[in-house]
């Protein structure tokens, strides 16, 4: 069973779009959204384990230029997965 997580990202001013673009390139990325509010980008990832989530995915995101803070929220129960058309 895959581990699904929402990673909320704060960026430096002017870095929201470049950070979102780089997050798209990560192997485990399911979705990337630029948002308003206290966070600038929300990334949904699916990993094979919580260890992979922490050691690979979150660590990679934290190394992206312009990222100032991340908050990782692992999903505990998926109620319904609605496919969103591009």
C-alpha positions in Angstrom: 0.0 0.0 0.0 1.4 3.4 -1.0 1.9 6.3 1.4 0.1 9.4 0.2 1.1 12.8 1.6 0.3 16.4 1.1 3.4 18.6 1.3 2.6 22.3 1.9 5.4 24.6 0.8 6.3 28.1 1.7 8.6 29.9 -0.7 10.6 33.1 -0.9 8.8 35.9 -2.7 8.8 35.3 -6.5 9.8 31.6 -6.2 6.3 30.0 -6.2 6.3 29.2 -9.9 9.9 27.9 -10.2 9.4 25.7 -7.0 6.1 24.3 -8.4 7.8 23.5 -11.7 10.7 21.7 -10.0 8.3 19.7 -7.8 6.6 18.4 -11.0 9.8 16.7 -12.0 10.0 14.6 -8.8 9.4 10.9 -9.4 6.7 10.4 -6.8 4.7 13.6 -7.6 1.0 13.1 -8.2 -0.2 16.7 -8.3 1.2 20.2 -7.9 -0.8 23.3 -7.2 0.1 26.9 -6.7 -2.2 28.3 -4.0 -2.8 31.5 -2.0 -2.7 31.8 1.8 0.1 30.9 4.2 1.5 28.3 1.8 2.5 28.9 -1.8 2.6 25.4 -3.3 0.9 22.1 -2.4 2.3 18.9 -3.7 0.6 15.5 -3.4 3.0 12.6 -3.5 2.7 8.8 -3.3 5.6 6.7 -2.0 6.2 3.1 -1.2 6.9 3.8 2.5 7.0 6.5 5.1 10.8 6.2 5.0 10.9 7.0 1.3 8.6 9.9 1.9 10.9 11.4 4.6 14.3 10.5 3.2 13.8 11.1 -0.5 10.8 13.1 -1.3 10.7 15.7 1.5 14.5 16.0 1.5 14.5 16.7 -2.2 11.8 19.4 -1.9 13.6 21.1 1.0 16.7 21.4 -1.2 14.9 23.3 -4.0 16.1 26.9 -4.3 13.4 29.2 -2.9 11.8 26.8 -0.5 11.7 28.3 3.0 9.5 25.8 4.9 7.6 22.6 4.4 4.8 20.9 6.3 4.2 17.2 5.4 0.7 15.8 6.1 0.5 12.0 5.5 -2.9 10.8 4.6 -4.4 8.4 7.1 -7.5 7.4 5.1 -8.5 8.1 1.5 -12.2 8.7 1.4 -12.6 9.0 -2.4 -10.2 9.7 -5.2 -11.8 11.8 -7.9 -9.8 12.0 -11.1 -9.3 15.6 -12.2 -9.1 16.2 -15.9 -6.3 18.5 -17.1 
